[in-house]
């Protein structure tokens, strides 16, 4: 009787101990969130030797992290993504993602300034804490995105905590993140000079606005006579970015942008505050000098893309054109139908 009791008790004990172990295993399995590599196609040194030399120069000057991969993308953006090798754990691999549209919008000196800003986010020149805050914020954004996308069968155990914690982390680290943006701008000034750093900020704004107000409206007017999306929307957009802005829009868009105050939707300060930190006021001789610098830089024909890229990865333009056709297909069909109806009326 005693032996039977002890045997049954051991069985119960094994079951009781295995239940929490199983739960721990399930939770750990759910927390093993794979952060995907950033979008883009890998560039090799043979395809862009000057670009790789520039990355090395900027990284060494700012005591930045080693760049493991350089990718070219179809985005109007540039950034460094740090991806852990084992879920949320393990050593980090650094991906520098450079948008080809951004390289078409800037000249070589302006692009160098932008690259200094991005590497500056993770610079070790003034301590690692600000870089750690930057990485932490980016990691939690990725975790929240992947939890919502993957919907793991045990995600309900920790999803409420992540959704509660991530906004708190964002709020409490916001001031540090904004200070880190200002510091990254200081690195741009240090490496490129305040005039080039300021011009690059304004250039990014005005080229994007030129796309929104000029290029895309003209592009979609083709829908009046064409029912299908053109085969090369991405290449046409690159051509639009290569066009100079002109003195009238340069002055108009700059003064309009300078009236926008800093908000709380983004860690970046407003253009006005970023320029002021570099020594450019809202009005007066500083702004006049900045407009003149913009117009002089606008006259330079060579873009950062033509200077730093000897060749693009195979099929990059074909792939990008296909993706952009898919993105705008619905809008194009809608525009075609509306223009046809308007013509009938």
Secondary structure as UniProt FT lines:
FT   HELIX           2..31
FT   STRAND          41..42
FT   TURN            45..47
FT   HELIX           49..61
FT   TURN            62..63
FT   STRAND          69..73
FT   STRAND          78..86
FT   TURN            87..88
FT   STRAND          89..99
FT   HELIX           100..105
FT   HELIX           108..120
FT   TURN            121..122
FT   TURN            125..126
FT   HELIX           129..150
FT   TURN            153..154
FT   HELIX           155..157
FT   HELIX           159..192
FT   HELIX           194..210
FT   HELIX           211..215
FT   HELIX           216..220
FT   HELIX           221..224
FT   TURN            231..232
FT   HELIX           233..242
FT   HELIX           247..258
FT   HELIX           271..277
FT   TURN            278..279
FT   HELIX           285..299
FT   HELIX           304..308
FT   TURN            314..315
FT   HELIX           316..344
//
